[in-house]
Amino acid sequence: MSAKHLVPILVLAAGAITAVYAMRHPAAEEALPAAEGEIPRIVIVAKREHAADQRH
């Protein structure tokens, strides 16, 4: 089998595999909410110190 015939066969096979895989898990009809209710937030409050600012 020459490369001239092998390339289209591989392209068709890859397309068929992709189509079958895409049909296994169809997308939801409506977008799902990322989170319900309040989103917890973490706030870290600390004094910033830089090594250049420290003078002994």
C-alpha distance matrix in Angstrom:
0.0 3.8 6.8 8.2 6.6 6.7 10.3 11.8 10.8 12.4 15.3 16.0 16.0 18.3 20.5 20.9 21.9 24.3 25.8 26.5 28.0 30.2 31.6 32.7 35.5 36.8 39.2 42.9 44.7 47.4 47.3 48.8 51.8 51.3 54.7 57.7 61.2 62.3 59.9 61.5 62.0 62.7 65.0 65.8 69.0 69.8 71.8 69.6 70.5 69.0 69.5 70.8 73.5 74.9 77.9 80.0
3.8 0.0 3.8 5.3 5.6 6.2 8.9 10.9 11.1 12.4 14.7 16.1 16.7 18.5 20.5 21.6 22.6 24.5 26.3 27.4 28.7 30.5 32.3 33.7 36.1 37.2 39.3 43.1 44.8 47.3 47.1 48.8 51.6 51.0 54.5 57.7 61.1 62.0 59.5 61.1 61.4 62.1 64.2 64.9 68.0 68.8 70.6 68.3 69.2 67.5 68.0 69.1 71.9 73.4 76.4 78.5
6.8 3.8 0.0 3.8 5.4 4.8 6.0 8.9 9.8 10.3 12.2 14.3 15.0 16.1 18.2 19.8 20.8 22.2 24.2 25.6 26.7 28.3 30.3 31.8 34.0 35.0 36.8 40.6 42.3 44.7 44.3 46.0 48.7 48.0 51.5 54.7 58.1 58.9 56.4 58.0 58.1 58.8 60.9 61.5 64.6 65.4 67.1 64.7 65.7 64.0 64.5 65.6 68.3 69.9 72.9 75.1
8.2 5.3 3.8 0.0 3.8 5.8 6.1 7.5 9.4 10.8 11.8 13.5 15.2 16.5 17.8 19.5 21.1 22.3 23.8 25.6 27.0 28.2 30.1 32.0 34.1 34.8 36.6 40.3 41.7 44.2 44.0 46.0 48.8 48.3 52.0 55.1 58.5 59.3 57.0 58.8 59.0 59.9 61.9 62.8 65.8 66.7 68.5 66.1 67.2 65.5 66.3 67.2 69.9 71.6 74.6 77.0
6.6 5.6 5.4 3.8 0.0 3.8 5.7 6.0 6.6 9.0 10.5 11.3 12.7 14.7 16.0 17.1 18.8 20.5 21.7 23.2 24.9 26.3 27.8 29.6 32.1 32.8 35.0 38.7 40.1 42.8 42.9 44.7 47.7 47.4 51.0 54.0 57.5 58.5 56.3 58.2 58.6 59.6 61.8 62.8 66.0 67.0 69.0 66.8 68.0 66.5 67.3 68.4 71.0 72.7 75.8 78.1
6.7 6.2 4.8 5.8 3.8 0.0 3.8 5.7 5.2 6.2 8.7 10.1 10.5 12.3 14.3 15.4 16.5 18.3 20.1 21.2 22.6 24.3 26.1 27.5 29.9 31.0 33.1 36.9 38.6 41.1 41.0 42.6 45.6 45.0 48.5 51.6 55.1 56.1 53.7 55.5 55.9 56.8 59.0 59.9 63.1 64.1 66.0 63.9 65.0 63.6 64.3 65.6 68.2 69.7 72.8 75.0
10.3 8.9 6.0 6.1 5.7 3.8 0.0 3.8 5.4 5.2 6.2 8.7 9.9 10.6 12.4 14.3 15.4 16.5 18.4 20.2 21.2 22.5 24.6 26.3 28.4 29.2 31.0 34.7 36.4 38.7 38.5 40.3 43.1 42.5 46.1 49.2 52.6 53.5 51.2 52.9 53.3 54.2 56.3 57.2 60.4 61.4 63.3 61.1 62.3 60.9 61.7 62.8 65.4 67.1 70.2 72.5
11.8 10.9 8.9 7.5 6.0 5.7 3.8 0.0 3.8 5.4 5.0 6.1 8.5 9.8 10.5 12.2 14.2 15.3 16.4 18.4 20.0 21.0 22.7 24.8 27.0 27.4 29.3 33.1 34.4 37.0 37.0 39.0 42.0 41.8 45.4 48.4 51.9 53.0 50.8 52.9 53.4 54.5 56.8 57.9 61.1 62.3 64.4 62.3 63.7 62.4 63.5 64.6 67.0 68.8 72.0 74.3
10.8 11.1 9.8 9.4 6.6 5.2 5.4 3.8 0.0 3.8 5.5 5.2 6.1 8.6 9.9 10.6 12.3 14.2 15.4 16.6 18.4 20.0 21.4 23.1 25.6 26.5 28.8 32.5 34.0 36.8 36.9 38.7 41.8 41.6 45.1 48.0 51.5 52.8 50.7 52.6 53.3 54.5 56.9 58.0 61.4 62.6 64.8 62.9 64.3 63.1 64.1 65.4 67.8 69.4 72.7 74.9
12.4 12.4 10.3 10.8 9.0 6.2 5.2 5.4 3.8 0.0 3.8 5.5 5.0 6.1 8.5 9.8 10.5 12.2 14.2 15.4 16.5 18.2 20.1 21.5 23.8 24.9 27.0 30.8 32.7 35.2 35.0 36.5 39.5 39.0 42.5 45.5 49.0 50.1 47.8 49.6 50.2 51.2 53.6 54.6 57.9 59.1 61.3 59.3 60.7 59.5 60.4 61.8 64.2 65.8 69.0 71.2
15.3 14.7 12.2 11.8 10.5 8.7 6.2 5.0 5.5 3.8 0.0 3.8 5.5 5.2 6.2 8.6 10.0 10.6 12.3 14.4 15.5 16.4 18.5 20.5 22.4 23.0 24.8 28.6 30.2 32.6 32.5 34.3 37.3 36.9 40.5 43.5 47.0 48.1 45.9 47.9 48.5 49.7 52.0 53.2 56.4 57.7 59.8 57.9 59.4 58.3 59.4 60.7 62.9 64.7 68.0 70.3
16.0 16.1 14.3 13.5 11.3 10.1 8.7 6.1 5.2 5.5 3.8 0.0 3.8 5.5 5.1 6.1 8.6 9.8 10.5 12.3 14.3 15.3 16.7 18.8 21.1 21.6 23.8 27.5 28.9 31.7 32.0 33.9 37.0 37.1 40.6 43.4 47.0 48.3 46.4 48.6 49.4 50.8 53.3 54.7 58.0 59.5 61.8 60.0 61.6 60.7 62.0 63.3 65.4 67.2 70.5 72.9
16.0 16.7 15.0 15.2 12.7 10.5 9.9 8.5 6.1 5.0 5.5 3.8 0.0 3.8 5.4 5.1 6.2 8.6 9.9 10.7 12.3 14.2 15.6 17.0 19.7 20.8 23.3 26.9 28.8 31.5 31.7 33.2 36.3 36.2 39.6 42.4 46.0 47.4 45.4 47.3 48.3 49.5 52.1 53.4 56.9 58.3 60.7 59.0 60.6 59.7 60.9 62.5 64.6 66.1 69.5 71.7
18.3 18.5 16.1 16.5 14.7 12.3 10.6 9.8 8.6 6.1 5.2 5.5 3.8 0.0 3.8 5.5 5.2 6.1 8.6 10.0 10.6 12.2 14.4 15.8 17.8 19.0 21.0 24.8 26.8 29.2 29.0 30.5 33.5 33.1 36.6 39.5 43.1 44.3 42.1 44.1 44.8 46.1 48.6 49.9 53.2 54.7 57.0 55.3 56.9 56.0 57.2 58.7 60.9 62.4 65.8 68.1
20.5 20.5 18.2 17.8 16.0 14.3 12.4 10.5 9.9 8.5 6.2 5.1 5.4 3.8 0.0 3.8 5.5 5.1 6.1 8.7 9.9 10.5 12.4 14.6 16.5 16.9 19.0 22.7 24.3 26.9 27.0 28.8 32.0 32.0 35.5 38.3 41.9 43.3 41.4 43.6 44.5 46.0 48.5 50.0 53.4 55.0 57.4 55.8 57.6 56.8 58.2 59.7 61.6 63.4 66.8 69.2
20.9 21.6 19.8 19.5 17.1 15.4 14.3 12.2 10.6 9.8 8.6 6.1 5.1 5.5 3.8 0.0 3.8 5.4 5.1 6.2 8.6 9.9 10.8 12.8 15.4 16.1 18.7 22.3 24.0 26.9 27.4 29.0 32.3 32.5 35.9 38.5 42.2 43.8 42.1 44.3 45.5 47.1 49.8 51.4 54.9 56.6 59.2 57.7 59.6 59.0 60.4 62.0 63.9 65.5 69.0 71.3
21.9 22.6 20.8 21.1 18.8 16.5 15.4 14.2 12.3 10.5 10.0 8.6 6.2 5.2 5.5 3.8 0.0 3.8 5.5 5.2 6.2 8.6 10.1 11.0 13.6 15.1 17.8 21.4 23.5 26.2 26.3 27.5 30.7 30.6 33.9 36.6 40.3 41.8 39.9 41.9 43.1 44.5 47.3 48.8 52.3 53.9 56.5 55.1 56.9 56.4 57.7 59.5 61.4 62.8 66.4 68.5
24.3 24.5 22.2 22.3 20.5 18.3 16.5 15.3 14.2 12.2 10.6 9.8 8.6 6.1 5.1 5.4 3.8 0.0 3.8 5.5 5.2 6.1 8.7 10.2 11.8 12.9 15.0 18.7 20.8 23.3 23.2 24.6 27.8 27.6 31.1 33.8 37.5 38.9 37.0 39.1 40.2 41.7 44.4 46.0 49.5 51.2 53.8 52.4 54.3 53.7 55.3 56.9 58.7 60.3 63.8 66.1
25.8 26.3 24.2 23.8 21.7 20.1 18.4 16.4 15.4 14.2 12.3 10.5 9.9 8.6 6.1 5.1 5.5 3.8 0.0 3.8 5.5 5.1 6.3 8.9 10.9 11.1 13.7 17.3 18.9 21.8 22.3 24.0 27.4 27.8 31.2 33.7 37.3 39.1 37.5 39.9 41.2 43.0 45.8 47.7 51.1 53.1 55.7 54.5 56.6 56.2 57.9 59.5 61.2 62.8 66.4 68.7
26.5 27.4 25.6 25.6 23.2 21.2 20.2 18.4 16.6 15.4 14.4 12.3 10.7 10.0 8.7 6.2 5.2 5.5 3.8 0.0 3.8 5.5 5.3 6.6 9.6 10.8 14.0 17.4 19.3 22.4 23.0 24.2 27.6 28.0 31.2 33.5 37.3 39.2 37.7 39.9 41.5 43.2 46.2 48.0 51.6 53.6 56.3 55.3 57.3 57.1 58.7 60.6 62.2 63.7 67.3 69.4
28.0 28.7 26.7 27.0 24.9 22.6 21.2 20.0 18.4 16.5 15.5 14.3 12.3 10.6 9.9 8.6 6.2 5.2 5.5 3.8 0.0 3.8 5.5 5.4 7.5 9.5 12.3 15.7 18.3 20.8 20.9 21.8 25.1 25.1 28.2 30.8 34.5 36.2 34.5 36.6 38.1 39.7 42.7 44.4 48.0 49.9 52.7 51.6 53.7 53.5 55.1 57.0 58.6 60.0 63.6 65.7
30.2 30.5 28.3 28.2 26.3 24.3 22.5 21.0 20.0 18.2 16.4 15.3 14.2 12.2 10.5 9.9 8.6 6.1 5.1 5.5 3.8 0.0 3.8 5.6 6.2 6.8 9.2 12.8 15.0 17.7 17.9 19.2 22.6 22.9 26.2 28.7 32.4 34.2 32.6 35.0 36.5 38.3 41.2 43.2 46.7 48.8 51.6 50.6 52.8 52.7 54.5 56.3 57.7 59.3 63.0 65.2
31.6 32.3 30.3 30.1 27.8 26.1 24.6 22.7 21.4 20.1 18.5 16.7 15.6 14.4 12.4 10.8 10.1 8.7 6.3 5.3 5.5 3.8 0.0 3.8 5.6 5.7 9.2 12.3 14.2 17.3 18.2 19.5 23.1 24.0 27.0 29.1 32.9 35.0 33.8 36.3 38.1 40.2 43.2 45.4 48.9 51.2 54.1 53.2 55.6 55.6 57.6 59.4 60.7 62.3 65.9 68.1
32.7 33.7 31.8 32.0 29.6 27.5 26.3 24.8 23.1 21.5 20.5 18.8 17.0 15.8 14.6 12.8 11.0 10.2 8.9 6.6 5.4 5.6 3.8 0.0 3.8 6.3 9.8 12.4 15.0 17.8 18.5 18.9 22.5 23.1 25.8 27.9 31.7 33.8 32.6 34.8 36.8 38.7 41.9 44.0 47.6 49.8 52.8 52.1 54.4 54.6 56.4 58.5 59.8 61.1 64.8 66.8
35.5 36.1 34.0 34.1 32.1 29.9 28.4 27.0 25.6 23.8 22.4 21.1 19.7 17.8 16.5 15.4 13.6 11.8 10.9 9.6 7.5 6.2 5.6 3.8 0.0 3.8 6.5 9.0 12.1 14.5 14.8 15.2 18.7 19.2 22.1 24.2 27.9 30.1 28.9 31.2 33.2 35.2 38.4 40.6 44.2 46.5 49.6 49.0 51.4 51.7 53.7 55.7 56.9 58.2 62.0 64.0
36.8 37.2 35.0 34.8 32.8 31.0 29.2 27.4 26.5 24.9 23.0 21.6 20.8 19.0 16.9 16.1 15.1 12.9 11.1 10.8 9.5 6.8 5.7 6.3 3.8 0.0 3.8 6.6 8.9 11.7 12.7 13.8 17.6 18.7 21.7 23.6 27.4 29.6 28.7 31.4 33.4 35.7 38.8 41.2 44.7 47.2 50.2 49.6 52.2 52.5 54.7 56.6 57.6 59.2 62.9 65.1
39.2 39.3 36.8 36.6 35.0 33.1 31.0 29.3 28.8 27.0 24.8 23.8 23.3 21.0 19.0 18.7 17.8 15.0 13.7 14.0 12.3 9.2 9.2 9.8 6.5 3.8 0.0 3.8 6.4 8.6 9.0 10.6 14.2 15.5 18.7 20.6 24.3 26.5 25.6 28.5 30.3 32.8 35.8 38.3 41.7 44.3 47.3 46.8 49.5 49.9 52.2 54.0 54.9 56.5 60.3 62.6
42.9 43.1 40.6 40.3 38.7 36.9 34.7 33.1 32.5 30.8 28.6 27.5 26.9 24.8 22.7 22.3 21.4 18.7 17.3 17.4 15.7 12.8 12.3 12.4 9.0 6.6 3.8 0.0 3.8 5.5 6.6 7.9 11.7 13.7 16.4 17.9 21.6 24.0 23.6 26.7 28.8 31.6 34.6 37.4 40.7 43.6 46.6 46.4 49.2 49.9 52.4 54.3 54.9 56.5 60.3 62.6
44.7 44.8 42.3 41.7 40.1 38.6 36.4 34.4 34.0 32.7 30.2 28.9 28.8 26.8 24.3 24.0 23.5 20.8 18.9 19.3 18.3 15.0 14.2 15.0 12.1 8.9 6.4 3.8 0.0 3.8 6.8 9.1 12.6 15.3 17.9 18.8 22.3 25.0 24.9 28.3 30.4 33.5 36.3 39.3 42.5 45.4 48.5 48.2 51.2 52.0 54.7 56.3 56.8 58.6 62.4 64.8
47.4 47.3 44.7 44.2 42.8 41.1 38.7 37.0 36.8 35.2 32.6 31.7 31.5 29.2 26.9 26.9 26.2 23.3 21.8 22.4 20.8 17.7 17.3 17.8 14.5 11.7 8.6 5.5 3.8 0.0 3.8 6.3 9.4 12.3 14.8 15.6 18.9 21.5 21.7 25.1 27.3 30.4 33.2 36.3 39.3 42.4 45.4 45.3 48.5 49.4 52.1 53.8 54.1 55.9 59.7 62.1
47.3 47.1 44.3 44.0 42.9 41.0 38.5 37.0 36.9 35.0 32.5 32.0 31.7 29.0 27.0 27.4 26.3 23.2 22.3 23.0 20.9 17.9 18.2 18.5 14.8 12.7 9.0 6.6 6.8 3.8 0.0 3.8 6.5 9.0 11.9 13.3 16.7 18.9 18.6 22.0 23.9 27.0 29.7 32.7 35.8 38.8 41.8 41.6 44.7 45.6 48.4 50.0 50.3 52.2 55.9 58.4
48.8 48.8 46.0 46.0 44.7 42.6 40.3 39.0 38.7 36.5 34.3 33.9 33.2 30.5 28.8 29.0 27.5 24.6 24.0 24.2 21.8 19.2 19.5 18.9 15.2 13.8 10.6 7.9 9.1 6.3 3.8 0.0 3.8 6.4 8.8 10.2 13.9 16.2 15.9 19.2 21.5 24.5 27.5 30.5 33.7 36.8 40.0 40.0 43.1 44.2 47.0 48.8 49.0 50.7 54.4 56.7
51.8 51.6 48.7 48.8 47.7 45.6 43.1 42.0 41.8 39.5 37.3 37.0 36.3 33.5 32.0 32.3 30.7 27.8 27.4 27.6 25.1 22.6 23.1 22.5 18.7 17.6 14.2 11.7 12.6 9.4 6.5 3.8 0.0 3.8 5.5 6.9 10.3 12.5 12.3 15.8 18.1 21.3 24.2 27.4 30.5 33.6 36.8 37.1 40.3 41.6 44.5 46.3 46.3 47.9 51.7 53.9
51.3 51.0 48.0 48.3 47.4 45.0 42.5 41.8 41.6 39.0 36.9 37.1 36.2 33.1 32.0 32.5 30.6 27.6 27.8 28.0 25.1 22.9 24.0 23.1 19.2 18.7 15.5 13.7 15.3 12.3 9.0 6.4 3.8 0.0 3.8 7.0 10.1 11.3 10.1 13.2 15.2 18.2 21.1 24.2 27.4 30.4 33.6 33.8 36.9 38.1 40.9 42.9 42.9 44.5 48.3 50.5
54.7 54.5 51.5 52.0 51.0 48.5 46.1 45.4 45.1 42.5 40.5 40.6 39.6 36.6 35.5 35.9 33.9 31.1 31.2 31.2 28.2 26.2 27.0 25.8 22.1 21.7 18.7 16.4 17.9 14.8 11.9 8.8 5.5 3.8 0.0 3.8 6.6 8.0 7.3 10.5 13.1 16.3 19.4 22.6 25.8 29.0 32.4 32.9 36.2 37.7 40.6 42.7 42.5 43.8 47.6 49.6
57.7 57.7 54.7 55.1 54.0 51.6 49.2 48.4 48.0 45.5 43.5 43.4 42.4 39.5 38.3 38.5 36.6 33.8 33.7 33.5 30.8 28.7 29.1 27.9 24.2 23.6 20.6 17.9 18.8 15.6 13.3 10.2 6.9 7.0 3.8 0.0 3.8 6.7 7.9 11.1 14.2 17.6 20.6 24.0 26.9 30.3 33.7 34.6 38.0 39.8 42.8 44.9 44.4 45.7 49.4 51.4
61.2 61.1 58.1 58.5 57.5 55.1 52.6 51.9 51.5 49.0 47.0 47.0 46.0 43.1 41.9 42.2 40.3 37.5 37.3 37.3 34.5 32.4 32.9 31.7 27.9 27.4 24.3 21.6 22.3 18.9 16.7 13.9 10.3 10.1 6.6 3.8 0.0 3.8 6.5 9.4 12.5 16.0 18.7 22.3 24.9 28.5 31.9 33.1 36.6 38.7 41.8 43.8 43.0 44.3 47.9 49.9
62.3 62.0 58.9 59.3 58.5 56.1 53.5 53.0 52.8 50.1 48.1 48.3 47.4 44.3 43.3 43.8 41.8 38.9 39.1 39.2 36.2 34.2 35.0 33.8 30.1 29.6 26.5 24.0 25.0 21.5 18.9 16.2 12.5 11.3 8.0 6.7 3.8 0.0 3.8 6.3 9.1 12.7 15.1 18.8 21.2 24.9 28.2 29.5 33.0 35.2 38.4 40.4 39.5 40.7 44.3 46.3
59.9 59.5 56.4 57.0 56.3 53.7 51.2 50.8 50.7 47.8 45.9 46.4 45.4 42.1 41.4 42.1 39.9 37.0 37.5 37.7 34.5 32.6 33.8 32.6 28.9 28.7 25.6 23.6 24.9 21.7 18.6 15.9 12.3 10.1 7.3 7.9 6.5 3.8 0.0 3.8 6.3 9.9 12.7 16.2 19.0 22.5 25.9 26.9 30.3 32.3 35.3 37.4 36.7 38.0 41.7 43.7
61.5 61.1 58.0 58.8 58.2 55.5 52.9 52.9 52.6 49.6 47.9 48.6 47.3 44.1 43.6 44.3 41.9 39.1 39.9 39.9 36.6 35.0 36.3 34.8 31.2 31.4 28.5 26.7 28.3 25.1 22.0 19.2 15.8 13.2 10.5 11.1 9.4 6.3 3.8 0.0 3.8 6.8 9.9 13.2 16.1 19.5 23.0 24.3 27.6 29.8 32.8 35.1 34.3 35.3 39.0 40.8
62.0 61.4 58.1 59.0 58.6 55.9 53.3 53.4 53.3 50.2 48.5 49.4 48.3 44.8 44.5 45.5 43.1 40.2 41.2 41.5 38.1 36.5 38.1 36.8 33.2 33.4 30.3 28.8 30.4 27.3 23.9 21.5 18.1 15.2 13.1 14.2 12.5 9.1 6.3 3.8 0.0 3.8 6.4 9.9 12.7 16.2 19.6 20.7 24.1 26.3 29.4 31.5 30.7 31.8 35.5 37.4
62.7 62.1 58.8 59.9 59.6 56.8 54.2 54.5 54.5 51.2 49.7 50.8 49.5 46.1 46.0 47.1 44.5 41.7 43.0 43.2 39.7 38.3 40.2 38.7 35.2 35.7 32.8 31.6 33.5 30.4 27.0 24.5 21.3 18.2 16.3 17.6 16.0 12.7 9.9 6.8 3.8 0.0 3.8 6.5 9.8 12.9 16.5 17.7 20.9 23.2 26.2 28.5 27.7 28.6 32.2 34.0
65.0 64.2 60.9 61.9 61.8 59.0 56.3 56.8 56.9 53.6 52.0 53.3 52.1 48.6 48.5 49.8 47.3 44.4 45.8 46.2 42.7 41.2 43.2 41.9 38.4 38.8 35.8 34.6 36.3 33.2 29.7 27.5 24.2 21.1 19.4 20.6 18.7 15.1 12.7 9.9 6.4 3.8 0.0 3.8 6.4 9.8 13.2 14.6 18.0 20.5 23.7 25.8 24.7 25.7 29.3 31.2
65.8 64.9 61.5 62.8 62.8 59.9 57.2 57.9 58.0 54.6 53.2 54.7 53.4 49.9 50.0 51.4 48.8 46.0 47.7 48.0 44.4 43.2 45.4 44.0 40.6 41.2 38.3 37.4 39.3 36.3 32.7 30.5 27.4 24.2 22.6 24.0 22.3 18.8 16.2 13.2 9.9 6.5 3.8 0.0 3.8 6.4 10.0 11.4 14.6 17.2 20.2 22.6 21.5 22.2 25.8 27.6
69.0 68.0 64.6 65.8 66.0 63.1 60.4 61.1 61.4 57.9 56.4 58.0 56.9 53.2 53.4 54.9 52.3 49.5 51.1 51.6 48.0 46.7 48.9 47.6 44.2 44.7 41.7 40.7 42.5 39.3 35.8 33.7 30.5 27.4 25.8 26.9 24.9 21.2 19.0 16.1 12.7 9.8 6.4 3.8 0.0 3.8 7.1 9.3 12.6 15.7 18.9 20.9 19.3 20.0 23.5 25.2
69.8 68.8 65.4 66.7 67.0 64.1 61.4 62.3 62.6 59.1 57.7 59.5 58.3 54.7 55.0 56.6 53.9 51.2 53.1 53.6 49.9 48.8 51.2 49.8 46.5 47.2 44.3 43.6 45.4 42.4 38.8 36.8 33.6 30.4 29.0 30.3 28.5 24.9 22.5 19.5 16.2 12.9 9.8 6.4 3.8 0.0 3.8 6.2 9.2 12.4 15.4 17.7 16.0 16.4 19.8 21.5
71.8 70.6 67.1 68.5 69.0 66.0 63.3 64.4 64.8 61.3 59.8 61.8 60.7 57.0 57.4 59.2 56.5 53.8 55.7 56.3 52.7 51.6 54.1 52.8 49.6 50.2 47.3 46.6 48.5 45.4 41.8 40.0 36.8 33.6 32.4 33.7 31.9 28.2 25.9 23.0 19.6 16.5 13.2 10.0 7.1 3.8 0.0 3.8 6.3 9.9 13.0 14.8 12.6 13.2 16.5 18.4
69.6 68.3 64.7 66.1 66.8 63.9 61.1 62.3 62.9 59.3 57.9 60.0 59.0 55.3 55.8 57.7 55.1 52.4 54.5 55.3 51.6 50.6 53.2 52.1 49.0 49.6 46.8 46.4 48.2 45.3 41.6 40.0 37.1 33.8 32.9 34.6 33.1 29.5 26.9 24.3 20.7 17.7 14.6 11.4 9.3 6.2 3.8 0.0 3.7 6.7 10.1 11.8 10.1 11.3 14.9 17.3
70.5 69.2 65.7 67.2 68.0 65.0 62.3 63.7 64.3 60.7 59.4 61.6 60.6 56.9 57.6 59.6 56.9 54.3 56.6 57.3 53.7 52.8 55.6 54.4 51.4 52.2 49.5 49.2 51.2 48.5 44.7 43.1 40.3 36.9 36.2 38.0 36.6 33.0 30.3 27.6 24.1 20.9 18.0 14.6 12.6 9.2 6.3 3.7 0.0 3.7 6.7 8.6 7.0 7.7 11.4 13.8
69.0 67.5 64.0 65.5 66.5 63.6 60.9 62.4 63.1 59.5 58.3 60.7 59.7 56.0 56.8 59.0 56.4 53.7 56.2 57.1 53.5 52.7 55.6 54.6 51.7 52.5 49.9 49.9 52.0 49.4 45.6 44.2 41.6 38.1 37.7 39.8 38.7 35.2 32.3 29.8 26.3 23.2 20.5 17.2 15.7 12.4 9.9 6.7 3.7 0.0 3.8 5.4 5.4 6.8 10.5 13.3
69.5 68.0 64.5 66.3 67.3 64.3 61.7 63.5 64.1 60.4 59.4 62.0 60.9 57.2 58.2 60.4 57.7 55.3 57.9 58.7 55.1 54.5 57.6 56.4 53.7 54.7 52.2 52.4 54.7 52.1 48.4 47.0 44.5 40.9 40.6 42.8 41.8 38.4 35.3 32.8 29.4 26.2 23.7 20.2 18.9 15.4 13.0 10.1 6.7 3.8 0.0 3.8 5.5 5.5 8.6 11.1
70.8 69.1 65.6 67.2 68.4 65.6 62.8 64.6 65.4 61.8 60.7 63.3 62.5 58.7 59.7 62.0 59.5 56.9 59.5 60.6 57.0 56.3 59.4 58.5 55.7 56.6 54.0 54.3 56.3 53.8 50.0 48.8 46.3 42.9 42.7 44.9 43.8 40.4 37.4 35.1 31.5 28.5 25.8 22.6 20.9 17.7 14.8 11.8 8.6 5.4 3.8 0.0 3.8 5.6 7.8 11.0
73.5 71.9 68.3 69.9 71.0 68.2 65.4 67.0 67.8 64.2 62.9 65.4 64.6 60.9 61.6 63.9 61.4 58.7 61.2 62.2 58.6 57.7 60.7 59.8 56.9 57.6 54.9 54.9 56.8 54.1 50.3 49.0 46.3 42.9 42.5 44.4 43.0 39.5 36.7 34.3 30.7 27.7 24.7 21.5 19.3 16.0 12.6 10.1 7.0 5.4 5.5 3.8 0.0 3.8 6.3 9.8
74.9 73.4 69.9 71.6 72.7 69.7 67.1 68.8 69.4 65.8 64.7 67.2 66.1 62.4 63.4 65.5 62.8 60.3 62.8 63.7 60.0 59.3 62.3 61.1 58.2 59.2 56.5 56.5 58.6 55.9 52.2 50.7 47.9 44.5 43.8 45.7 44.3 40.7 38.0 35.3 31.8 28.6 25.7 22.2 20.0 16.4 13.2 11.3 7.7 6.8 5.5 5.6 3.8 0.0 3.8 6.5
77.9 76.4 72.9 74.6 75.8 72.8 70.2 72.0 72.7 69.0 68.0 70.5 69.5 65.8 66.8 69.0 66.4 63.8 66.4 67.3 63.6 63.0 65.9 64.8 62.0 62.9 60.3 60.3 62.4 59.7 55.9 54.4 51.7 48.3 47.6 49.4 47.9 44.3 41.7 39.0 35.5 32.2 29.3 25.8 23.5 19.8 16.5 14.9 11.4 10.5 8.6 7.8 6.3 3.8 0.0 3.8
80.0 78.5 75.1 77.0 78.1 75.0 72.5 74.3 74.9 71.2 70.3 72.9 71.7 68.1 69.2 71.3 68.5 66.1 68.7 69.4 65.7 65.2 68.1 66.8 64.0 65.1 62.6 62.6 64.8 62.1 58.4 56.7 53.9 50.5 49.6 51.4 49.9 46.3 43.7 40.8 37.4 34.0 31.2 27.6 25.2 21.5 18.4 17.3 13.8 13.3 11.1 11.0 9.8 6.5 3.8 0.0
